[in-house]
Amino acid sequence: MKKKKYTKNFLENEPVNKKKKTKTGPIMVLIIIVLMVGSTLYLSLSNTDKFDNTNIIEYNNYKFQREQQGYSLKYNDIKIGFEYLPEEIKNIPILTDIELDKETYILFDPEELKEDSLEINRLIALLYVKNIRAYPACIKEKGCGNIPIINCKTAKNYPFITFKNETKITREDGCIILQTNQAEIFRVIDRFVYNIYGIMK
């Protein structure tokens, strides 16, 4: 049986199970930078920060630009892309309070997703815009790579992306559960991020 270890210089007193020590810091920074650039540009083919007033959609005083694919929003002086407008996903219920620390983990089942899955990395990049540093972690050991293993009993308000038939954001112990079917995963991610950004509740 493996002994639980404790992270150093990250989340104090947070029990995690690590398989072995890895140098993921520089890799994660590179991933975040690439995704930040990608989330800024993937919906827009132009190099301008100016909005085309003929394609503006306003929601709670936030201005969204309609792009060739999806929508862009300037937030914290960064132009980022979203798949959906708030109006399109406001019916997704949030059944728990959402509050994240400045450093957090994004949990996933390794039988459903991988640490380099687009869903995980997109959420990492979008939280980074809000100055929240997020790291991937497995909910169980089987199939997990060399990253922390954290379950909902020991989690502390950590997002947990999982696939279920019903689409909603709810809670189980210390997990904020983003649950949906695989086809609608980006709908629930956008709904969660809009809440974190304060654009919708």
C-alpha positions in Angstrom: 0.0 0.0 0.0 1.3 3.4 -0.9 1.8 6.1 1.7 0.2 9.4 1.2 2.6 12.2 0.6 2.2 15.9 1.0 2.9 18.6 -1.6 5.6 21.1 -0.9 5.2 24.8 -1.6 1.8 24.3 -3.2 -1.3 23.4 -1.1 -0.5 23.3 2.5 -1.7 20.3 4.5 -3.3 18.8 1.4 -2.9 15.0 1.3 -2.1 13.6 -2.2 -0.9 10.3 -3.5 2.0 10.8 -5.9 3.5 7.9 -7.8 6.9 9.5 -8.2 8.4 12.9 -8.3 8.2 14.5 -11.7 9.2 17.9 -13.2 5.8 19.0 -14.5 6.1 22.6 -13.6 7.8 23.8 -16.9 5.6 21.5 -18.9 2.4 22.9 -17.4 3.6 26.5 -17.9 4.2 25.7 -21.5 0.8 24.1 -21.9 -0.9 27.1 -20.3 0.9 29.6 -22.5 0.0 27.6 -25.7 -3.6 27.3 -24.6 -3.8 30.9 -23.6 -2.7 31.9 -27.1 -5.0 29.3 -28.6 -8.0 30.4 -26.6 -7.3 33.9 -27.7 -7.0 33.2 -31.4 -8.9 30.0 -32.1 -12.2 31.8 -32.6 -10.8 34.8 -34.4 -8.8 35.0 -37.6 -8.0 38.7 -37.2 -5.1 40.3 -35.3 -7.1 43.1 -33.9 -8.6 43.6 -30.4 -11.3 45.8 -31.8 -14.9 44.4 -31.9 -17.1 44.6 -34.9 -20.1 46.4 -33.6 -22.4 44.6 -36.1 -21.7 41.3 -34.4 -21.8 42.3 -30.7 -24.0 40.4 -28.2 -24.3 42.0 -24.7 -24.9 40.1 -21.5 -24.8 41.7 -18.1 -22.7 44.5 -19.5 -20.2 42.1 -21.0 -19.7 42.3 -24.8 -19.3 39.2 -26.8 -18.0 39.2 -30.4 -19.6 36.7 -32.8 -16.8 34.9 -34.6 -16.7 32.4 -37.4 -16.8 29.7 -34.8 -18.2 30.6 -31.4 -17.7 33.9 -29.5 -14.9 36.0 -28.1 -14.8 38.1 -25.0 -12.2 40.6 -23.7 -11.7 39.8 -20.0 -8.9 41.0 -17.8 -7.5 42.6 -21.0 -7.2 39.2 -22.7 -9.4 38.2 -25.6 -10.6 34.7 -25.1 -12.9 32.3 -26.9 -16.0 30.5 -25.8 -18.1 27.9 -27.5 -21.4 29.2 -26.1 -23.1 32.5 -25.0 -24.4 32.7 -21.5 -28.0 32.8 -22.8 -27.4 29.4 -24.5 -26.4 27.6 -21.4 -28.2 29.4 -18.6 -30.5 26.4 -18.2 -27.6 24.3 -16.8 -28.3 24.3 -13.1 -25.6 25.1 -10.5 -26.6 23.4 -7.3 -23.7 24.4 -5.1 -21.7 27.4 -4.1 -18.6 27.8 -6.3 -15.4 29.3 -4.8 -11.9 28.3 -5.8 -8.6 29.1 -4.2 -5.8 30.7 -6.2 -4.2 27.3 -6.5 -6.4 24.3 -7.2 -6.6 20.9 -8.9 -8.9 19.7 -11.7 -10.0 16.2 -11.0 -10.9 13.6 -13.6 -11.4 9.8 -13.9 -8.5 8.4 -16.0 -11.0 6.0 -17.6 -12.8 9.0 -19.0 -10.1 11.6 -19.7 -6.3 12.0 -19.7 -4.2 14.8 -18.1 -3.5 16.2 -21.6 -7.2 16.1 -22.7 -8.5 19.2 -24.4 -11.2 19.5 -21.8 -8.7 19.6 -18.9 -6.3 21.9 -20.5 -9.0 24.3 -21.7 -10.3 24.7 -18.2 -6.8 25.2 -16.9 -6.2 28.0 -19.4 -9.6 29.7 -18.7 -9.0 29.6 -14.9 -5.5 31.1 -15.5 -7.1 34.2 -17.0 -8.8 34.6 -13.5 -5.3 34.2 -11.9 -6.2 30.7 -10.6 -3.4 28.2 -11.1 -4.9 24.8 -11.7 -3.2 21.4 -12.0 -4.6 18.0 -13.2 -5.2 15.2 -10.8 -6.7 11.7 -11.0 -9.7 10.7 -8.9 -8.3 7.1 -8.7 -5.0 5.4 -9.3 -5.9 2.9 -12.1 -4.8 4.4 -15.5 -3.4 7.5 -13.9 0.0 8.9 -15.0 2.6 10.6 -12.8 0.3 13.2 -11.3 -1.5 13.5 -7.9 -4.4 11.2 -6.9 -7.1 13.0 -4.9 -10.6 11.8 -4.1 -13.6 13.9 -3.2 -13.2 13.0 0.5 -9.8 14.9 0.6 -10.6 17.5 -2.1 -11.0 21.2 -1.1 -13.5 22.7 -3.6 -11.8 21.1 -6.6 -13.6 20.9 -9.9 -14.2 17.3 -11.0 -15.1 16.7 -14.7 -17.1 13.5 -15.2 -19.4 12.1 -17.7 -23.0 11.3 -16.7 -26.4 11.5 -18.4 -27.6 14.6 -16.6 -26.0 17.9 -17.2 -25.5 20.0 -14.0 -22.9 21.4 -11.6 -23.3 19.9 -8.2 -21.2 18.8 -5.2 -19.9 15.7 -3.6 -17.9 16.3 -0.4 -15.0 18.5 -1.5 -15.6 18.1 -5.2 -17.4 20.6 -7.4 -18.8 18.2 -10.0 -19.1 19.3 -13.6 -21.2 16.5 -15.0 -22.6 16.0 -18.4 -22.5 13.6 -21.4 -19.4 13.7 -23.5 -21.0 15.6 -26.4 -21.8 18.6 -24.1 -18.7 18.8 -22.0 -17.8 22.3 -23.3 -21.3 23.6 -22.5 -20.8 22.7 -18.8 -17.2 24.0 -18.8 -18.4 27.4 -20.2 -21.2 27.5 -17.7 -18.7 26.9 -14.8 -16.2 29.5 -16.1 -18.9 32.2 -16.6 -19.8 31.7 -12.9 -16.1 32.0 -11.9 -15.7 35.1 -14.0 -18.8 36.6 -12.4 -20.6 37.0 -15.7 -23.5 34.8 -14.7 -24.6 33.0 -11.5 
